[in-house]
Amino acid sequence: IMDNKGKTVISAGTDRGQKDPELEKMDYLVEGVIGATS
């Protein structure tokens, strides 16, 4: 998964479960989304 600035935030092949605490720390917008988190 890449953020909307082109940085890889979750590498290909990484397995994250739906309840993974790391996903709760999401401070980015995914690729293609226009906007900012702050």
N, CA, C and O atoms as CSV, one atom per row, in Angstrom:
chain,resi,resn,atom,element,x,y,z
A,1,ILE,N,N,0.857,-1.169,0.000
A,1,ILE,CA,C,0.000,0.000,0.000
A,1,ILE,C,C,0.901,1.229,0.000
A,1,ILE,O,O,1.860,1.328,0.766
A,2,MET,N,N,0.564,2.145,-0.871
A,2,MET,CA,C,1.320,3.397,-0.942
A,2,MET,C,C,0.425,4.532,-0.468
A,2,MET,O,O,-0.792,4.507,-0.647
A,3,ASP,N,N,1.063,5.534,0.144
A,3,ASP,CA,C,0.289,6.696,0.559
A,3,ASP,C,C,0.124,7.645,-0.621
A,3,ASP,O,O,0.676,7.404,-1.694
A,4,ASN,N,N,-0.624,8.713,-0.428
A,4,ASN,CA,C,-0.896,9.623,-1.539
A,4,ASN,C,C,0.286,10.522,-1.886
A,4,ASN,O,O,0.166,11.405,-2.735
A,5,LYS,N,N,1.430,10.303,-1.234
A,5,LYS,CA,C,2.659,11.030,-1.574
A,5,LYS,C,C,3.686,10.112,-2.225
A,5,LYS,O,O,4.804,10.540,-2.512
A,6,GLY,N,N,3.311,8.832,-2.465
A,6,GLY,CA,C,4.186,7.895,-3.151
A,6,GLY,C,C,5.062,7.040,-2.254
A,6,GLY,O,O,5.881,6.270,-2.755
A,7,LYS,N,N,4.912,7.152,-0.945
A,7,LYS,CA,C,5.722,6.378,-0.004
A,7,LYS,C,C,5.026,5.047,0.306
A,7,LYS,O,O,3.820,5.012,0.551
A,8,THR,N,N,5.800,3.952,0.291
A,8,THR,CA,C,5.254,2.652,0.658
A,8,THR,C,C,5.051,2.597,2.165
A,8,THR,O,O,5.993,2.816,2.927
A,9,VAL,N,N,3.824,2.304,2.599
A,9,VAL,CA,C,3.541,2.240,4.033
A,9,VAL,C,C,3.332,0.807,4.514
A,9,VAL,O,O,3.598,0.501,5.677
A,10,ILE,N,N,2.862,-0.069,3.637
A,10,ILE,CA,C,2.763,-1.499,3.936
A,10,ILE,C,C,3.288,-2.231,2.708
A,10,ILE,O,O,2.713,-2.133,1.624
A,11,SER,N,N,4.376,-2.961,2.885
A,11,SER,CA,C,5.033,-3.642,1.766
A,11,SER,C,C,4.173,-4.767,1.204
A,11,SER,O,O,3.365,-5.365,1.913
A,12,ALA,N,N,4.364,-5.042,-0.082
A,12,ALA,CA,C,3.656,-6.134,-0.744
A,12,ALA,C,C,3.949,-7.444,-0.029
A,12,ALA,O,O,5.088,-7.700,0.360
A,13,GLY,N,N,2.945,-8.259,0.142
A,13,GLY,CA,C,3.107,-9.556,0.785
A,13,GLY,C,C,2.973,-9.521,2.293
A,13,GLY,O,O,2.981,-10.572,2.935
A,14,THR,N,N,2.850,-8.327,2.881
A,14,THR,CA,C,2.683,-8.206,4.324
A,14,THR,C,C,1.264,-8.613,4.693
A,14,THR,O,O,0.300,-8.163,4.073
A,15,ASP,N,N,1.140,-9.462,5.703
A,15,ASP,CA,C,-0.176,-9.939,6.135
A,15,ASP,C,C,-0.594,-9.191,7.398
A,15,ASP,O,O,-0.006,-9.382,8.463
A,16,ARG,N,N,-1.597,-8.350,7.277
A,16,ARG,CA,C,-2.140,-7.608,8.422
A,16,ARG,C,C,-3.568,-8.095,8.652
A,16,ARG,O,O,-4.400,-8.041,7.747
A,17,GLY,N,N,-3.844,-8.563,9.847
A,17,GLY,CA,C,-5.205,-8.973,10.173
A,17,GLY,C,C,-6.088,-7.754,10.368
A,17,GLY,O,O,-5.591,-6.644,10.560
A,18,GLN,N,N,-7.383,-7.956,10.321
A,18,GLN,CA,C,-8.327,-6.851,10.450
A,18,GLN,C,C,-8.172,-6.118,11.781
A,18,GLN,O,O,-8.437,-4.918,11.857
A,19,LYS,N,N,-7.750,-6.818,12.820
A,19,LYS,CA,C,-7.628,-6.208,14.146
A,19,LYS,C,C,-6.180,-5.898,14.518
A,19,LYS,O,O,-5.869,-5.737,15.698
A,20,ASP,N,N,-5.299,-5.813,13.535
A,20,ASP,CA,C,-3.889,-5.503,13.782
A,20,ASP,C,C,-3.771,-4.100,14.376
A,20,ASP,O,O,-4.232,-3.139,13.759
A,21,PRO,N,N,-3.167,-3.957,15.556
A,21,PRO,CA,C,-3.043,-2.638,16.189
A,21,PRO,C,C,-2.276,-1.621,15.337
A,21,PRO,O,O,-2.480,-0.415,15.481
A,22,GLU,N,N,-1.414,-2.091,14.469
A,22,GLU,CA,C,-0.650,-1.183,13.605
A,22,GLU,C,C,-1.583,-0.389,12.687
A,22,GLU,O,O,-1.284,0.753,12.337
A,23,LEU,N,N,-2.701,-0.984,12.301
A,23,LEU,CA,C,-3.644,-0.284,11.428
A,23,LEU,C,C,-4.374,0.837,12.166
A,23,LEU,O,O,-4.860,1.774,11.535
A,24,GLU,N,N,-4.455,0.752,13.479
A,24,GLU,CA,C,-5.084,1.809,14.278
A,24,GLU,C,C,-4.243,3.086,14.270
A,24,GLU,O,O,-4.745,4.163,14.591
A,25,LYS,N,N,-2.977,2.967,13.907
A,25,LYS,CA,C,-2.061,4.107,13.887
A,25,LYS,C,C,-2.022,4.783,12.513
A,25,LYS,O,O,-1.149,5.611,12.254
A,26,MET,N,N,-2.945,4.442,11.653
A,26,MET,CA,C,-2.948,4.951,10.281
A,26,MET,C,C,-2.969,6.477,10.270
A,26,MET,O,O,-3.947,7.094,10.693
A,27,ASP,N,N,-1.893,7.074,9.789
A,27,ASP,CA,C,-1.792,8.532,9.711
A,27,ASP,C,C,-1.460,8.970,8.286
A,27,ASP,O,O,-0.685,9.902,8.071
A,28,TYR,N,N,-2.058,8.282,7.322
A,28,TYR,CA,C,-1.798,8.566,5.920
A,28,TYR,C,C,-3.068,8.335,5.118
A,28,TYR,O,O,-3.997,7.677,5.585
A,29,LEU,N,N,-3.101,8.873,3.925
A,29,LEU,CA,C,-4.171,8.609,2.976
A,29,LEU,C,C,-3.600,7.704,1.896
A,29,LEU,O,O,-2.449,7.872,1.494
A,30,VAL,N,N,-4.382,6.756,1.425
A,30,VAL,CA,C,-3.882,5.821,0.426
A,30,VAL,C,C,-3.741,6.497,-0.935
A,30,VAL,O,O,-4.313,7.556,-1.192
A,31,GLU,N,N,-2.970,5.855,-1.783
A,31,GLU,CA,C,-2.687,6.358,-3.123
A,31,GLU,C,C,-3.981,6.697,-3.860
A,31,GLU,O,O,-4.931,5.914,-3.856
A,32,GLY,N,N,-4.009,7.852,-4.484
A,32,GLY,CA,C,-5.158,8.282,-5.271
A,32,GLY,C,C,-6.114,9.198,-4.523
A,32,GLY,O,O,-6.960,9.841,-5.145
A,33,VAL,N,N,-5.998,9.271,-3.205
A,33,VAL,CA,C,-6.866,10.142,-2.410
A,33,VAL,C,C,-6.243,11.532,-2.345
A,33,VAL,O,O,-5.054,11.674,-2.060
A,34,ILE,N,N,-7.036,12.537,-2.606
A,34,ILE,CA,C,-6.557,13.917,-2.549
A,34,ILE,C,C,-6.906,14.490,-1.184
A,34,ILE,O,O,-8.056,14.415,-0.751
A,35,GLY,N,N,-5.922,15.060,-0.509
A,35,GLY,CA,C,-6.156,15.663,0.797
A,35,GLY,C,C,-4.961,15.481,1.699
A,35,GLY,O,O,-3.876,15.113,1.248
A,36,ALA,N,N,-5.165,15.743,2.984
A,36,ALA,CA,C,-4.105,15.617,3.980
A,36,ALA,C,C,-4.716,15.155,5.293
A,36,ALA,O,O,-5.915,15.315,5.520
A,37,THR,N,N,-3.888,14.584,6.149
A,37,THR,CA,C,-4.372,14.110,7.437
A,37,THR,C,C,-4.279,15.171,8.514
A,37,THR,O,O,-4.807,14.991,9.611
A,38,SER,N,N,-3.621,16.262,8.218
A,38,SER,CA,C,-3.530,17.331,9.222
A,38,SER,C,C,-3.721,18.694,8.609
A,38,SER,O,O,-3.674,19.701,9.316
